Amino acid sequence: MKNLALFNDNNFLPEGYTVRKVVRAVILNEKETEVLFFGNGSLLVGGGVEEGESYEDALRRETMEEVGANIEIISEVGEVVAYRDFSKQKYIVQGYICKIVGSLVKPTTTQFEEKITVPVWQSIPYAISNLENKILEIEKAYLNKPKDDKFQQKVHNRKTSIAFLKETQLLLNK
């Protein structure tokens, strides 16, 4: 899988970090003009890969849990590696272009935060701009505070989504 980005807030390559495998879906509408977002328009659909699960199986499970979608995986987008220093974790995030098969159904999540979140469609240019603005807001909120795991999580998740969206734009324009 193509490496799209490395997010490392250090001047060195961290060692001894626990690996966390994660998947993200760039779910396109039928016209391939919009992407489905989760978490108030700030996250691509996806999540952690469980023990013994393939990236593709995790992606199918996560899309059903979060937005109630059966998906077809169209192609790989790429991979992003992000180091979270405070939790000592190396996130390996793989992204895939997907399309919804059939209609959305009731999501299968049991998490309260996910149950109350409504998925939204956004154009890719708008989504990139929106994510860049959210990163600036987060950085401003932490201007006079020490950085922590929550800061890295919020910023790295959005930067990862931007990397996947920009690569998707390139792939769609080929």
VMD Tcl script that draws the C-alpha trace (Angstrom):
set ca {
  {0.00 0.00 0.00}
  {1.27 3.48 -0.89}
  {2.62 5.50 2.06}
  {0.89 8.89 2.03}
  {2.13 10.55 5.21}
  {4.05 10.20 8.45}
  {2.95 12.25 11.47}
  {5.71 12.37 14.05}
  {6.05 15.34 16.40}
  {9.63 14.36 17.26}
  {13.02 14.94 15.67}
  {13.65 11.19 15.84}
  {11.87 7.96 14.99}
  {10.20 6.73 18.19}
  {10.92 3.18 19.29}
  {9.04 0.78 21.56}
  {5.59 2.04 20.62}
  {2.64 -0.36 20.53}
  {1.22 -0.78 17.01}
  {-2.46 0.07 16.55}
  {-3.97 -0.88 13.18}
  {-6.79 1.35 11.96}
  {-8.94 1.57 8.82}
  {-10.71 4.52 7.22}
  {-13.27 4.50 4.42}
  {-13.55 7.20 1.80}
  {-17.17 6.37 1.00}
  {-18.15 8.07 -2.24}
  {-21.67 8.84 -3.42}
  {-22.82 7.47 -6.79}
  {-21.57 10.54 -8.69}
  {-18.21 10.38 -6.84}
  {-18.62 14.03 -5.83}
  {-19.21 13.63 -2.08}
  {-17.76 11.66 0.80}
  {-19.62 10.30 3.84}
  {-18.34 11.68 7.14}
  {-18.93 10.62 10.72}
  {-18.49 12.54 13.98}
  {-20.04 15.88 13.01}
  {-18.25 15.97 9.68}
  {-14.78 15.60 11.14}
  {-13.98 11.89 10.72}
  {-13.95 9.45 7.87}
  {-15.82 6.29 8.78}
  {-13.61 3.61 10.33}
  {-11.79 2.47 13.43}
  {-9.54 -0.12 14.98}
  {-8.70 -3.48 13.49}
  {-9.45 -6.24 16.00}
  {-7.20 -9.24 16.69}
  {-7.39 -11.78 13.84}
  {-9.34 -9.39 11.60}
  {-8.15 -8.21 8.17}
  {-8.16 -4.52 7.33}
  {-10.97 -5.15 4.84}
  {-13.11 -7.09 7.36}
  {-12.56 -4.35 9.95}
  {-13.64 -1.73 7.43}
  {-16.86 -3.60 6.66}
  {-17.59 -4.03 10.38}
  {-16.84 -0.39 11.21}
  {-19.00 1.01 8.40}
  {-21.94 -1.10 9.57}
  {-21.37 -0.09 13.21}
  {-20.97 3.64 12.57}
  {-23.28 4.45 9.65}
  {-25.23 1.26 8.89}
  {-23.64 0.75 5.49}
  {-22.81 -2.36 3.56}
  {-19.88 -1.38 1.37}
  {-17.99 -2.46 -1.68}
  {-14.27 -1.73 -1.45}
  {-13.28 -0.18 -4.78}
  {-9.56 0.40 -4.24}
  {-6.82 1.20 -1.77}
  {-6.10 4.87 -1.13}
  {-2.91 4.50 0.88}
  {-1.41 4.29 4.34}
  {-0.64 6.89 6.99}
  {1.58 6.32 10.03}
  {1.03 8.53 13.07}
  {2.95 8.43 16.36}
  {1.00 9.31 19.50}
  {3.68 10.08 22.04}
  {1.59 10.26 25.20}
  {0.02 6.84 24.72}
  {3.21 5.43 23.13}
  {1.27 4.13 20.12}
  {2.19 3.90 16.46}
  {-0.99 4.13 14.41}
  {-0.91 2.43 11.03}
  {-3.98 3.69 9.20}
  {-5.04 2.20 5.88}
  {-7.57 3.97 3.70}
  {-9.89 2.57 1.06}
  {-12.25 4.05 -1.50}
  {-15.69 2.49 -1.03}
  {-19.24 2.70 -2.27}
  {-22.44 1.86 -0.42}
  {-24.26 -1.28 -1.55}
  {-28.00 -0.96 -1.04}
  {-29.49 1.46 1.46}
  {-28.23 2.62 4.82}
  {-29.71 0.67 7.73}
  {-29.67 1.23 11.46}
  {-26.02 1.30 12.67}
  {-25.04 -1.61 14.91}
  {-22.89 0.39 17.35}
  {-23.35 0.03 21.08}
  {-21.36 3.19 21.91}
  {-23.52 6.12 23.03}
  {-21.41 8.77 21.24}
  {-21.70 6.87 17.98}
  {-25.45 6.30 18.40}
  {-26.16 10.04 18.52}
  {-23.83 10.97 15.65}
  {-25.44 11.65 12.29}
  {-23.41 10.91 9.15}
  {-23.10 13.76 6.65}
  {-22.11 14.01 2.99}
  {-19.53 16.62 2.00}
  {-17.78 17.46 -1.23}
  {-14.09 16.58 -1.14}
  {-12.88 20.21 -1.53}
  {-15.24 21.38 1.23}
  {-14.22 18.50 3.50}
  {-10.50 19.28 3.07}
  {-11.07 22.96 3.82}
  {-13.30 22.13 6.79}
  {-10.70 19.74 8.25}
  {-7.90 22.27 7.77}
  {-9.99 24.88 9.62}
  {-10.71 22.42 12.44}
  {-6.96 21.76 12.81}
  {-6.36 25.51 13.13}
  {-9.11 25.73 15.78}
  {-7.55 22.85 17.75}
  {-4.08 24.38 17.53}
  {-5.48 27.74 18.68}
  {-7.26 26.08 21.63}
  {-3.95 24.49 22.69}
  {-1.85 27.61 22.09}
  {-1.07 28.20 25.77}
  {-1.60 24.64 26.97}
  {0.74 21.67 26.94}
  {0.09 19.25 24.08}
  {-1.42 15.93 25.17}
  {-2.76 12.71 23.65}
  {-6.15 14.31 22.93}
  {-4.39 17.05 20.94}
  {-2.40 14.53 18.88}
  {-5.50 12.38 18.36}
  {-7.60 15.25 17.07}
  {-4.90 16.71 14.84}
  {-3.55 13.42 13.48}
  {-7.05 12.07 12.72}
  {-7.88 15.16 10.69}
  {-4.51 15.23 8.92}
  {-4.97 11.56 8.06}
  {-8.41 12.27 6.59}
  {-6.94 15.13 4.53}
  {-4.19 12.85 3.18}
  {-6.78 10.24 2.15}
  {-9.06 12.84 0.57}
  {-6.25 14.47 -1.44}
  {-5.07 11.09 -2.70}
  {-8.67 10.17 -3.58}
  {-8.95 13.37 -5.63}
  {-5.81 12.39 -7.54}
  {-7.10 8.86 -8.14}
  {-10.50 10.13 -9.34}
  {-8.90 12.60 -11.75}
  {-6.73 9.97 -13.48}
}
mol new
graphics top color blue
foreach p $ca { graphics top sphere $p radius 0.5 }
foreach p [lrange $ca 0 end-1] q [lrange $ca 1 end] { graphics top cylinder $p $q radius 0.2 }
display resetview
